[in-house]
Amino acid sequence: MGRAPLRPALRAYAHTPTVETAAAWAAPTSSIAFDGSNDYALTGDMAASISQGAHSVSWWMKAGTASSWDAYIWAGPAGGVHYNYQRFLAASTSTTTRTKTSNGATGGFGSEDHSPALNDGTWQHWCYTCAATSSSTGDIILYVDGQAEITEASSPTWDNTADFIMYLARWGTYAGDYAACNIAEVTVWNYELSGTQVGNLHNSGTPTNPQDTTGISTDPVHYWRMGSNMSGSSTVLDELGGVNLELYNGAATSTDVP
């Protein structure tokens, strides 16, 4: 009888499962340009993540000489009864940078000025930190390029717990005082950053990954890359918290970056 034909040996193959990984962080490739006429940006409600407590906001900005009170950032309640009723405002004229704060509901706001104006027409890192909460007063500090420049000492407790929104390049619910500027890398933490941590974010003038910055162990709660992650041409997606930022009246992406 003939021998049965030899069967080919079965070859074992190792199967390596596909693992989805998040895209690696890269330096910014875009910013949002505001024309100073009527462009602005507005976030959704951040009350769920901040709860009117201590928080910090970091952003990179290039702003030239201001024409009047050019408002760079305004944070507070959506239905403020007057344009001064904010948790924080930073604005400049051609000679002065001003910060304002209030309890958000009934006024009693404070104001501090710095001369000369802090905006110098180049890319700078700006950050404000707020220690005041709904139950205790605390300092609000504005940093520019890692240096504490303006302090609103013992800012009032927060009386409004309904909502918390943020405008860029406009004086909040007051439809005016628009700022001509470029803004990139807007990031929010739900606690007060220290001066050292803010300095690390400045990083000698080079943007750093806010989720992997030396000395900052707790991640931010919101992060808008300002042009690098968009839905259509007018929605900047939130990388972390699901609260998107909307652009209005022609604010658009730009390749001018820090």
C-alpha positions as CSV (number, residue, x, y, z in Angstrom):
1,M,0.0,0.0,0.0
2,G,1.2,3.5,-0.7
3,R,1.8,5.8,2.1
4,A,-0.7,8.6,2.8
5,P,0.3,12.0,1.4
6,L,2.1,14.1,3.9
7,R,0.0,17.0,5.3
8,P,1.7,20.4,5.4
9,A,2.6,21.4,8.8
10,L,0.2,23.9,10.4
11,R,2.0,27.2,11.1
12,A,1.1,29.1,14.2
13,Y,0.4,32.8,13.9
14,A,0.4,35.1,16.9
15,H,-2.5,37.6,16.9
16,T,-1.8,41.0,18.2
17,P,-4.9,43.0,19.1
18,T,-5.3,46.5,17.8
19,V,-5.2,49.1,20.5
20,E,-6.6,52.5,19.9
21,T,-4.3,55.2,21.4
22,A,-4.9,58.9,21.7
23,A,-3.1,61.2,19.3
24,A,0.1,62.5,20.7
25,W,0.1,66.2,21.8
26,A,1.8,68.6,19.3
27,A,2.6,72.2,19.5
28,P,-0.3,74.5,18.3
29,T,-0.6,75.0,14.5
30,S,-3.5,77.5,14.7
31,S,-5.1,80.2,16.7
32,I,-8.4,82.1,16.5
33,A,-8.2,85.7,15.1
34,F,-10.6,88.3,16.3
35,D,-10.9,91.6,14.4
36,G,-11.8,93.9,17.2
37,S,-15.0,95.0,15.5
38,N,-17.6,92.4,16.5
39,D,-15.9,89.0,16.5
40,Y,-16.0,87.0,19.7
41,A,-16.1,83.5,21.2
42,L,-18.4,82.0,23.9
43,T,-18.2,78.8,25.8
44,G,-21.1,76.6,27.0
45,D,-21.9,76.4,30.6
46,M,-19.0,75.2,32.8
47,A,-20.8,75.2,36.1
48,A,-20.8,71.4,36.4
49,S,-17.0,71.3,36.4
50,I,-16.2,74.5,38.3
51,S,-19.3,74.9,40.6
52,Q,-18.5,78.6,41.2
53,G,-15.4,77.5,43.1
54,A,-11.7,78.1,42.8
55,H,-10.4,77.8,39.3
56,S,-7.8,79.0,36.8
57,V,-7.8,79.9,33.1
58,S,-4.7,79.9,30.9
59,W,-4.5,81.2,27.3
60,W,-1.9,82.4,24.8
61,M,-2.6,85.7,23.2
62,K,-1.2,88.2,20.7
63,A,-2.8,91.6,21.1
64,G,-1.6,94.9,19.8
65,T,-2.3,98.4,21.1
66,A,-5.9,98.6,22.3
67,S,-8.2,101.3,21.0
68,S,-10.5,101.7,24.1
69,W,-11.3,99.1,26.7
70,D,-10.5,96.0,24.6
71,A,-11.8,93.0,26.7
72,Y,-9.7,89.8,26.3
73,I,-11.6,87.5,28.7
74,W,-14.8,87.7,30.7
75,A,-16.0,84.9,32.9
76,G,-19.3,84.9,34.9
77,P,-23.0,84.3,34.8
78,A,-24.9,84.2,31.5
79,G,-27.6,86.5,32.6
80,G,-25.6,89.2,34.3
81,V,-27.8,92.2,35.0
82,H,-25.0,94.6,34.0
83,Y,-21.8,94.3,32.2
84,N,-19.8,94.7,35.4
85,Y,-21.3,91.6,37.0
86,Q,-18.6,89.1,36.3
87,R,-16.3,86.8,38.2
88,F,-13.3,88.0,36.2
89,L,-12.5,90.4,33.4
90,A,-9.2,91.4,31.8
91,A,-9.2,94.4,29.4
92,S,-6.7,97.0,28.2
93,T,-6.6,100.5,26.8
94,S,-3.5,101.9,25.0
95,T,-1.9,102.7,28.3
96,T,-3.5,100.5,31.0
97,T,-4.5,96.9,31.7
98,R,-7.5,96.5,34.1
99,T,-9.0,93.6,35.9
100,K,-12.4,93.5,37.4
101,T,-14.2,91.1,39.7
102,S,-17.5,90.9,41.5
103,N,-19.7,88.4,43.3
104,G,-21.6,87.9,40.0
105,A,-25.0,88.7,41.3
106,T,-25.5,92.0,43.1
107,G,-22.4,94.0,42.2
108,G,-19.9,95.4,44.7
109,F,-17.2,94.9,42.1
110,G,-13.5,95.6,42.6
111,S,-11.1,96.9,40.0
112,E,-7.3,97.1,39.7
113,D,-5.1,98.8,37.1
114,H,-1.6,98.2,35.7
115,S,0.3,100.8,33.7
116,P,1.8,100.4,31.2
117,A,-0.6,98.0,29.4
118,L,0.5,94.4,29.6
119,N,-0.3,93.5,26.0
120,D,2.8,94.2,23.8
121,G,1.8,93.0,20.3
122,T,3.8,89.7,20.6
123,W,2.6,86.2,21.7
124,Q,2.3,86.1,25.5
125,H,1.1,83.6,28.0
126,W,-1.8,84.9,30.1
127,C,-3.4,83.2,33.1
128,Y,-5.7,84.2,35.9
129,T,-6.2,82.2,39.1
130,C,-9.1,82.5,41.4
131,A,-9.1,81.4,45.1
132,A,-12.5,82.8,45.9
133,T,-15.4,80.4,46.2
134,S,-19.1,80.5,47.0
135,S,-18.2,80.2,50.7
136,S,-15.0,82.2,51.1
137,T,-13.2,85.2,49.8
138,G,-9.8,84.8,48.0
139,D,-7.3,86.5,45.8
140,I,-7.7,86.6,42.0
141,I,-4.3,87.0,40.3
142,L,-3.5,87.9,36.7
143,Y,-0.2,86.5,35.4
144,V,1.5,87.5,32.1
145,D,4.4,85.5,30.9
146,G,4.7,83.7,34.2
147,Q,4.8,86.9,36.4
148,A,2.0,88.0,38.8
149,E,1.0,91.4,37.5
150,I,-2.3,92.3,39.1
151,T,-3.9,91.0,42.3
152,E,-7.5,91.5,43.2
153,A,-7.1,90.8,47.0
154,S,-9.9,89.1,49.0
155,S,-12.3,89.0,46.1
156,P,-15.9,88.5,47.2
157,T,-17.6,85.2,47.6
158,W,-19.6,84.0,44.6
159,D,-23.4,84.6,45.0
160,N,-24.5,83.3,41.6
161,T,-24.7,79.5,41.2
162,A,-26.8,79.2,38.1
163,D,-24.2,79.0,35.4
164,F,-20.7,80.0,34.5
165,I,-19.6,81.0,30.9
166,M,-16.6,82.6,29.4
167,Y,-16.4,85.2,26.6
168,L,-13.2,85.8,24.6
169,A,-12.5,89.1,22.9
170,R,-15.7,90.8,24.2
171,W,-16.9,92.4,27.4
172,G,-19.3,89.6,28.3
173,T,-23.0,90.2,28.2
174,Y,-22.3,93.8,27.2
175,A,-22.1,93.7,23.4
176,G,-19.1,96.0,23.1
177,D,-15.5,96.5,23.9
178,Y,-14.3,93.9,21.4
179,A,-10.6,93.1,21.2
180,A,-8.4,92.7,18.2
181,C,-6.2,89.7,19.0
182,N,-5.3,86.1,18.3
183,I,-5.9,83.6,21.0
184,A,-4.6,80.0,21.3
185,E,-4.6,77.1,23.8
186,V,-7.4,78.0,26.2
187,T,-7.4,75.8,29.3
188,V,-9.4,75.7,32.5
189,W,-8.6,74.0,35.8
190,N,-11.1,73.6,38.7
191,Y,-8.6,74.7,41.3
192,E,-6.2,77.6,41.9
193,L,-2.8,77.1,40.2
194,S,0.3,78.2,42.1
195,G,2.7,80.8,40.7
196,T,5.2,78.1,40.0
197,Q,2.7,76.1,38.1
198,V,1.7,79.1,36.0
199,G,5.4,79.7,35.3
200,N,5.8,76.1,34.1
201,L,2.9,76.7,31.7
202,H,4.6,79.8,30.3
203,N,7.7,77.5,29.8
204,S,10.0,80.4,28.7
205,G,7.6,81.3,26.0
206,T,7.0,77.8,24.5
207,P,3.5,76.3,24.8
208,T,3.4,73.0,26.7
209,N,0.9,70.2,26.9
210,P,-1.4,71.3,29.8
211,Q,-2.0,67.6,30.6
212,D,1.7,66.9,30.9
213,T,3.3,70.1,32.4
214,T,5.9,69.8,35.1
215,G,4.5,70.4,38.5
216,I,0.8,70.1,37.5
217,S,-0.4,66.6,38.5
218,T,-4.2,67.2,38.2
219,D,-5.5,67.5,34.6
220,P,-7.6,70.5,33.4
221,V,-11.3,70.2,33.0
222,H,-11.6,72.0,29.7
223,Y,-9.2,72.5,26.9
224,W,-9.8,74.3,23.5
225,R,-7.0,74.2,21.0
226,M,-8.5,77.1,19.1
227,G,-8.5,75.9,15.5
228,S,-6.8,72.5,15.7
229,N,-9.9,70.6,16.5
230,M,-13.0,72.1,15.0
231,S,-16.5,71.0,14.0
232,G,-17.3,73.0,10.9
233,S,-15.9,76.5,10.8
234,S,-17.4,78.0,14.0
235,T,-17.3,75.3,16.7
236,V,-14.1,74.7,18.7
237,L,-14.4,71.3,20.3
238,D,-13.5,70.8,24.0
239,E,-10.7,68.2,24.2
240,L,-11.7,67.2,27.8
241,G,-15.0,68.4,29.2
242,G,-17.5,68.3,26.4
243,V,-18.3,72.1,26.6
244,N,-17.6,73.4,23.2
245,L,-16.7,77.0,22.3
246,E,-18.6,78.9,19.5
247,L,-17.2,81.6,17.3
248,Y,-19.4,84.5,16.2
249,N,-19.4,87.2,13.5
250,G,-16.5,86.0,11.5
251,A,-13.9,85.0,14.1
252,A,-11.8,82.5,12.2
253,T,-8.8,80.2,12.4
254,S,-5.3,81.6,11.7
255,T,-1.9,80.1,11.2
256,D,-0.3,82.8,13.5
257,V,0.7,80.8,16.6
258,P,2.9,81.1,19.7
